[in-house]
Amino acid sequence: MTGITAITRDWGDNVSIVRITTTSTLSQASAAGYITAQHSNIVAANNGEFEWLASDMCLVYASDGWMFANISSDFTALEPMVFSTTVVGAPVTVGDFAVFASTGGNIEDLGYLPSNAAKTRVVMAGSSTTAGLIAHFVDTTGTIDDTAGVVSNLGGIYAGASGTAGVLRSYPSAATSGYFGLTGVANAADYAVQISNASHGQATTYVITDAGNANGRILNAATATPFVSGNLPAASGTGGLMVDSGTPANALKYASVAISAAEFNGMYEAPKLLIAAPGANNLIVVSQIDLIMTYNANAFAAGGVVAAQYDNTVHGAGVLATNSEAAADFAAAASTTFQFTGTSGNTVGALPFSTTVNKGLYLSNATGAFTTGDSTFVAKIFYRIVATA
């Protein structure tokens, strides 16, 4: 006989114990409808119908252990209360968690296992959690939660990954008051753009002021007054704040360029760069150049007329940007200043775009190289950058 092989009642005053022996397992005997399914076996073992009482307690001896159980209210199933040391649902895996598999109290191995069996503490949630929030430890015993708090990571924090967008946001304490965000955008190549600080001598708060339009650029501005396109910025105080100077970018500029004796003697074959090319559709217009010679020991000899020119054409053959100075003047045996006047003095003729626009300013001389001189120079250049388009 498979299933229930014996069933008897121990009569008592109020509660009777029904003793059942079965070849079924505890898991099978605990299944819904077990008593109904075993009706024929019960009739055979009892030599007739078995009379169930609502107060019956069942002591069941199964093939893999024993249990105490109630009889269900409709007398169709056993409702386990206590099991023997044998676990329902054998075989089990060593190291898995044992869990209750029903409200009747049966314990089974459902495959739950620790992520690291060498550890001894199970992490618990401190309260109900919300999907999408970051879990963090709220005490020193391992409890995790998603409640508000200061959360730190002793290392880097990344938002997204290569090919996956990520955004960092910081919200103010007031609701519906916007937020401050950092968002990476695609570069033309795989460039990393970082914001870092230099060493400071004090605690510093940097404020990004309103640029006045939706496409504003980050400026360390002293006020919220918008900058005017084409104007030069200017320092406001010594704290690094910038304001609109009100001066157009094509205002008079100044540069100081040192020229060695070797460079002066060699500028016939290698013109000396004074101002770099200003970029497409831009022209250097010289107002004045003061070429200051500090006499050393030997005067210059030979050479030819000296002038500032556009581009680095050798032998002083470039398009002139200033008047020229006679070679003999540079044979002076004393410290001397030589003044050159630019196009504003009507000393230079027409300036074709093809030979002047986006060309650097160079110092050179005609006829032949200067010789013997060992004096040094400083060129003080006053000029403008003029847009030609």
RADAGI-V771980 format. One record per run of one state. SS is the DSSP state (~ for helix, > for strand, _ for the rest). FROM is the first residue (numbers start at 0). TO is the last residue. If there is no record, write none. Layout:
SS,FROM,TO ; SS,FROM,TO
This chain:
_,0,2 ; >,3,9 ; _,10,15 ; >,16,21 ; _,22,24 ; ~,25,28 ; _,29,32 ; ~,33,36 ; _,37,37 ; ~,38,45 ; _,46,55 ; >,56,61 ; _,62,63 ; >,64,70 ; _,71,76 ; >,77,82 ; _,83,94 ; >,95,99 ; _,100,105 ; >,106,112 ; _,113,123 ; >,124,124 ; _,125,134 ; >,135,136 ; _,137,142 ; >,143,144 ; _,145,159 ; >,160,160 ; _,161,162 ; >,163,163 ; _,164,165 ; >,166,170 ; _,171,177 ; >,178,182 ; _,183,219 ; >,220,220 ; _,221,229 ; >,230,235 ; _,236,239 ; >,240,247 ; _,248,251 ; >,252,258 ; _,259,259 ; ~,260,265 ; _,266,270 ; >,271,274 ; _,275,280 ; >,281,293 ; _,294,299 ; >,300,301 ; _,302,304 ; >,305,309 ; _,310,312 ; ~,313,315 ; _,316,317 ; >,318,319 ; _,320,320 ; >,321,321 ; _,322,323 ; >,324,324 ; _,325,325 ; ~,326,330 ; _,331,334 ; >,335,341 ; ~,342,344 ; _,345,351 ; ~,352,355 ; _,356,359 ; >,360,364 ; _,365,368 ; >,369,370 ; _,371,374 ; >,375,386 ; _,387,388
